Amino acid sequence: MSSSKSSVLERITDRISVLLTPLSEKLMSVQFISAISQTMQAIMPVILIGSIGCLIAYLDVGPWQKIVTSIPYLVAICDKLQLVTLGLFSLYVVTILTYVYATMLEMKENVACIPISVTVFLMFTPCSWDGVPTTWMGTSGLFSALIIGVLVPKMVKWMIQKKICIRMPDTVPKFVEDSFKILIPGLIIAAVAGVINAVLENTAFGCLHNIIYTIIQAPISNIGLSLPGHMLICVLAACVMWCGLHAGTIGNLLQPLLLAASADNLAAYTSGQEMPHLITQEFFNLTLPGMAGCLLIPAILMAFCCRSRQLKSVGRLAVVPAVFGIGEPVLFGAPVMLNALLFLPMIISIVVNNILAYGAMALDIVGRSTGVVLPWTTPPVLYPLLSNSTPVRAAILNLLLILIDLVIWYPFVKAFDRNTCRQEEEKAKENEG
């Protein structure tokens, strides 16, 4: 009976690995997905700076607000900090993405492409000599920034390959050569953008950003920021990690939406309006203790509840990194990777955490996230304490989710512990013999 169960688990394990490993490898090989992922990582310091400014100005715990308001200009400085970081989110994205993607395309003109992309982005942005409104500079223009940041380098490279450019002698310095080589492609792209924008200004949409937002960004956000969509991405990311690959391969598809949702909530929170999104970057962190796969949970159980010397030592080494969101020690050390016994609790805990957290916020038992994005290494309980509109209740919810996860994982980890103890005993007898 035991061998029959084992063979079934092995077949399931093999099937999951066969299905997900090629998918993950395929996504990792797509250049523009990798470029978007790197861009989001590069832009994270800007998001953190804006979030910290908001945290300083608007954290409402104990006497903090009295202290903040008593310091001249502090709130105004923090508001300006939020404006020039999160308020210009899409402008930073189009700038960084252009450079990253042009570099991936092995373009020598990677830096020279940046002002062309920014020019095109601004050509599609309603503005006048009096100024540029920030409406489409923030998260609303995110998908426009992503599309322009990918298309412009691709078009420039194609024109240069087709010799639609000015060629300079080899003796000319590189920065001069790049500037002249990109001049004609840049002029053509900017002119086309100008014509398209002139036509769109006389339609009901008004500008390209509004078309992209209405047709692409809003529908995708509705799916990705819905409970089923978010849960599916988290489960797929955990499956990929269970196969031994980086969960970010799948999870990064969701990151732009989560960060945009956090920025929307932050803007609403600082202006005293109702926060529009339940699912944000903070919600993601709340429901995944130890990050993808909830790997803090097996680390705790192995450290304090297992008899196996191997699992106990792995747990004690892995529990501290897992508190700070680094799950690889327990993933590879136990291992959790490709371990059929531990696959099911990983998926169940993600589903349960998402449903309970979403339900608590939807029913107003716990407040929504304020949009304050903290470093991903911020420990559980502390993260919601600093980033939720009802910090104490959110921290209690996070603690309850961890306790529920411990109950979910416990029988599976104990079964793994029994098997490992048996193997250790057999090995010890062999060594004695």
C-alpha positions in Angstrom: 0.0 0.0 0.0 2.8 2.4 1.0 4.7 1.7 -2.2 1.5 2.2 -4.2 1.0 5.7 -2.6 4.6 6.5 -3.2 4.4 5.6 -6.9 1.3 7.8 -7.3 3.1 10.7 -5.6 6.1 10.3 -7.8 3.9 10.3 -10.9 2.2 13.5 -9.8 5.6 15.0 -9.0 6.9 14.1 -12.4 3.8 15.4 -14.1 3.9 18.8 -12.4 7.6 19.2 -13.1 7.2 18.2 -16.8 4.3 20.8 -17.2 5.8 23.7 -15.3 9.5 23.6 -15.9 9.3 24.2 -19.7 6.7 27.0 -19.1 9.1 28.7 -16.6 12.1 28.3 -18.9 10.1 29.7 -21.8 9.1 32.8 -19.8 12.7 33.3 -18.6 13.9 33.3 -22.2 11.4 36.1 -23.3 13.6 39.2 -23.4 10.9 41.9 -22.8 9.5 40.0 -19.8 13.0 39.8 -18.3 13.6 43.5 -19.2 10.3 44.5 -17.4 11.3 42.4 -14.4 14.8 44.1 -14.2 13.2 47.5 -14.6 10.8 47.0 -11.7 13.8 45.9 -9.5 15.7 49.0 -10.6 12.8 51.3 -9.8 12.2 49.8 -6.4 14.4 52.3 -4.5 12.3 55.2 -5.9 9.1 53.5 -4.8 10.6 52.8 -1.3 11.7 56.4 -1.0 8.3 57.7 -1.8 6.7 55.2 0.5 9.0 56.1 3.4 8.1 59.8 2.9 4.4 58.9 3.1 5.0 56.7 6.2 6.7 59.6 8.0 4.0 62.1 7.1 0.9 60.0 7.6 1.6 57.1 10.0 -1.1 57.5 12.7 0.3 55.5 15.7 0.3 57.0 19.2 1.7 60.5 19.4 3.5 60.3 16.0 1.2 62.8 14.2 1.7 65.4 16.9 5.4 65.1 16.5 5.3 65.2 12.7 3.0 68.3 12.5 5.1 70.1 15.1 8.1 70.0 12.8 7.9 72.9 10.2 7.7 71.9 6.5 8.1 68.2 7.2 4.7 67.1 5.8 5.1 69.4 2.8 8.6 67.9 2.1 7.2 64.3 2.4 4.3 65.2 0.0 6.8 66.6 -2.5 8.8 63.5 -2.1 5.8 61.3 -3.0 5.0 63.5 -6.0 8.4 63.3 -7.6 8.7 59.5 -7.0 5.4 57.7 -7.2 3.8 60.6 -9.1 6.3 60.2 -11.9 6.3 56.4 -11.7 5.6 55.8 -15.5 8.3 58.3 -16.5 10.9 56.4 -14.5 9.7 53.1 -16.0 10.0 54.3 -19.7 13.4 55.7 -19.0 14.9 52.6 -17.3 13.1 50.0 -19.5 14.4 51.6 -22.6 18.0 51.3 -21.4 17.6 47.7 -20.1 15.8 46.4 -23.2 18.2 48.2 -25.6 21.1 46.6 -23.7 19.4 43.2 -24.0 19.1 43.8 -27.8 22.9 44.4 -27.8 22.5 47.9 -29.1 25.5 50.2 -28.8 23.0 53.1 -28.7 21.3 51.9 -25.5 21.8 55.3 -23.8 20.9 57.3 -26.9 17.6 55.5 -27.1 16.4 56.9 -23.7 15.6 60.5 -24.8 13.8 59.1 -27.9 11.5 57.0 -25.7 10.9 59.8 -23.3 10.1 62.2 -26.2 7.6 59.7 -27.6 6.0 59.2 -24.2 5.6 62.9 -23.7 4.4 63.4 -27.3 1.4 61.2 -26.3 0.9 63.0 -23.0 -1.5 66.0 -23.0 0.7 69.0 -22.2 1.2 72.7 -23.1 3.8 75.4 -22.6 2.4 76.0 -19.1 3.4 72.5 -17.9 2.9 68.8 -18.1 0.0 67.4 -15.9 1.0 64.4 -13.9 -2.2 62.4 -14.7 -0.4 60.0 -17.1 3.0 60.3 -15.4 1.9 58.1 -12.5 0.5 54.6 -12.5 -2.2 55.4 -15.1 0.4 55.6 -17.8 2.2 52.4 -16.8 1.3 50.2 -19.7 2.0 53.1 -22.2 5.5 53.3 -20.6 6.0 49.5 -20.9 4.9 49.5 -24.6 6.9 52.5 -25.6 10.0 51.3 -23.6 10.0 48.1 -25.6 8.9 49.3 -29.0 11.2 52.3 -29.4 14.5 50.4 -29.0 13.2 47.6 -31.3 12.2 50.2 -34.0 15.5 52.1 -33.7 17.5 48.8 -34.0 15.5 47.8 -37.1 16.1 51.2 -38.8 19.8 51.0 -38.0 20.1 47.5 -39.4 18.3 48.7 -42.5 20.8 51.6 -42.8 18.1 54.2 -42.2 20.6 56.3 -40.3 23.6 58.6 -40.6 26.9 56.7 -40.6 30.0 58.3 -39.2 33.7 57.5 -39.7 35.4 55.2 -37.2 37.5 58.1 -35.9 34.5 59.9 -34.4 34.0 59.4 -30.6 31.3 56.8 -29.7 28.9 59.3 -28.0 29.0 61.5 -31.1 28.5 58.5 -33.4 25.5 57.2 -31.4 23.9 60.7 -31.4 24.1 61.0 -35.2 23.2 57.3 -35.9 20.0 57.6 -33.8 19.0 61.0 -35.2 17.1 59.9 -38.3 15.3 56.9 -36.5 14.5 59.2 -33.6 13.1 61.9 -36.0 10.9 59.4 -37.8 9.6 57.8 -34.6 8.9 61.2 -33.0 7.2 62.5 -36.2 4.9 59.4 -36.4 4.1 59.8 -32.7 3.2 63.4 -33.4 0.8 62.5 -36.3 -0.9 59.8 -34.3 -1.3 62.1 -31.3 -2.8 64.9 -33.5 -5.4 62.4 -34.8 -6.2 61.0 -31.3 -6.6 64.5 -29.8 -9.7 64.9 -32.0 -11.3 61.7 -30.8 -13.3 60.8 -27.7 -10.2 59.1 -26.2 -8.1 62.3 -26.3 -4.7 60.6 -26.2 -2.9 57.2 -26.7 -2.5 56.8 -22.9 -6.2 56.8 -22.4 -6.7 54.2 -25.2 -4.1 51.8 -23.7 -5.4 52.4 -20.2 -9.0 51.7 -21.2 -8.4 48.8 -23.6 -5.4 47.1 -22.0 -4.4 48.3 -18.5 -7.8 48.4 -16.8 -9.0 45.0 -18.0 -5.7 43.3 -17.1 -5.7 45.0 -13.7 -9.2 43.8 -13.1 -8.1 40.2 -13.8 -4.6 40.3 -12.1 -5.9 42.2 -9.0 -8.9 40.0 -8.6 -8.8 37.3 -5.9 -8.9 34.4 -8.4 -6.2 36.0 -10.7 -3.9 36.9 -7.8 -4.3 33.5 -6.3 -3.6 31.7 -9.5 -0.3 33.7 -10.1 0.8 33.0 -6.5 0.0 29.3 -6.9 1.9 29.1 -10.2 4.9 31.0 -8.7 5.0 28.4 -5.8 4.8 25.5 -8.3 7.7 27.0 -10.2 9.7 27.4 -7.0 8.8 23.8 -6.0 10.4 22.7 -9.3 13.6 24.4 -8.2 13.3 27.5 -10.4 13.0 31.1 -9.2 9.4 32.1 -8.3 10.0 35.5 -9.8 9.7 33.9 -13.3 6.0 33.8 -12.8 5.5 36.3 -9.9 7.2 39.2 -11.8 4.3 39.1 -14.3 2.1 40.4 -11.4 4.6 42.9 -9.9 3.8 45.9 -12.1 0.1 45.6 -11.4 0.7 45.2 -7.6 3.1 48.2 -7.5 0.6 50.3 -9.5 -2.2 49.3 -7.2 -0.1 50.3 -4.2 0.7 53.7 -5.7 -3.1 54.2 -6.3 -3.8 53.4 -2.7 -1.0 55.6 -1.5 -2.3 58.6 -3.5 -5.9 58.0 -2.1 -4.6 57.5 1.4 -2.6 60.8 1.5 -5.5 62.7 0.0 -8.0 61.3 2.5 -10.0 59.4 0.0 -11.1 55.7 0.0 -8.4 53.4 -1.1 -9.5 51.6 -4.3 -7.6 48.3 -4.2 -7.7 45.3 -1.8 -4.9 43.5 -3.6 -1.6 45.4 -3.6 2.1 44.7 -3.1 1.4 44.8 0.7 -1.5 42.2 0.3 1.0 40.0 -1.5 3.5 40.2 1.3 0.7 39.7 3.9 -0.4 36.4 2.4 3.1 34.9 1.8 5.1 34.5 5.1 8.6 33.7 3.9 7.6 34.9 0.4 6.7 32.4 -2.4 5.5 29.1 -1.1 5.1 30.4 2.5 8.5 28.8 3.3 8.7 30.4 6.7 6.2 27.8 7.9 8.2 24.6 7.2 11.3 26.3 8.5 9.6 27.0 11.9 8.2 23.5 12.1 11.5 21.8 11.2 13.4 23.9 13.7 11.0 23.3 16.7 8.9 20.2 15.9 11.0 17.7 14.0 13.0 14.8 15.5 15.2 14.2 12.5 18.7 15.6 13.0 18.8 16.6 9.3 15.5 18.5 9.3 16.1 20.1 12.8 19.5 21.4 11.7 18.1 22.7 8.3 15.2 24.4 10.1 17.4 26.1 12.7 19.7 27.4 9.9 16.7 28.4 7.6 14.3 30.0 10.0 16.1 33.3 10.4 16.5 33.9 6.6 12.9 32.8 6.1 11.7 35.5 8.5 13.3 38.0 6.1 11.7 36.5 3.1 14.6 34.3 2.0 13.2 30.8 1.6 16.0 29.1 -0.4 17.8 27.5 2.6 14.7 25.4 3.5 13.6 25.0 -0.2 16.9 23.3 -1.1 18.1 22.1 2.3 15.2 20.1 3.5 14.4 19.8 0.6 11.0 21.2 -0.1 11.8 21.2 -3.8 10.3 18.3 -5.7 9.1 16.9 -2.3 5.7 15.4 -3.0 4.8 15.4 0.7 5.3 19.2 1.0 3.7 20.3 -2.3 0.1 20.1 -1.1 0.5 22.2 2.1 2.3 24.9 0.1 -0.6 25.3 -2.3 -3.3 25.0 0.4 -1.7 27.6 2.6 -1.5 30.1 -0.3 -5.2 29.6 -1.2 -6.3 29.8 2.5 -4.3 32.9 3.2 -5.6 34.7 0.1 -9.2 33.9 0.8 -9.0 34.8 4.5 -7.0 38.1 4.0 -9.3 39.2 1.1 -12.4 38.3 3.1 -11.2 40.2 6.1 -10.5 43.4 4.1 -13.7 43.1 2.0 -15.8 42.8 5.2 -13.9 45.8 6.7 -12.7 43.6 9.6 -9.2 44.7 8.6 -8.4 47.9 6.7 -6.9 48.1 3.2 -3.2 48.6 2.6 -2.1 52.2 2.6 0.2 51.7 -0.4 3.4 52.1 1.6 5.8 49.7 0.0 8.5 48.4 2.3 11.6 46.3 1.5 10.6 42.8 0.7 12.9 41.6 3.5 10.6 43.3 6.1 9.5 40.5 8.5 5.9 39.3 8.7 3.7 41.1 11.3 6.0 44.2 11.1 5.1 44.7 7.4 1.3 45.1 7.9 1.9 47.0 11.1 3.7 49.7 9.0 1.6 49.5 5.8 -2.0 49.0 6.7 -4.7 51.6 7.5 -5.6 49.5 10.6 -2.1 48.4 11.6 -2.8 46.5 14.8 -5.7 44.5 13.3 -3.6 43.8 10.1 -0.7 42.6 12.3 -3.0 40.3 14.2 -4.4 38.9 10.9 -0.9 38.2 9.7 -0.1 36.4 12.9 -3.4 34.3 12.6 -2.5 33.4 9.1 0.9 32.1 10.2 -0.7 30.1 13.0 -3.3 28.6 10.5 -0.4 27.8 8.1 1.4 26.0 10.9 -1.6 23.8 11.4 -1.9 23.1 7.7 1.7 22.2 7.2 2.2 20.3 10.5 0.9 16.8 9.5 2.8 16.9 6.2 6.1 18.0 7.8 5.7 15.4 10.5 5.1 12.7 7.9 8.3 13.9 6.2 10.0 13.9 9.5 9.0 10.3 10.2 10.3 9.2 6.8 13.6 11.1 7.3 14.1 9.6 10.9 13.5 6.1 9.5 16.2 6.7 6.8 18.6 8.1 9.4 18.0 5.0 11.6 18.6 2.7 8.7 21.7 4.5 7.8 23.0 4.4 11.4 22.4 0.6 11.5 24.3 0.1 8.2 27.2 2.1 9.6 27.2 0.0 12.7 27.1 -3.2 10.6 
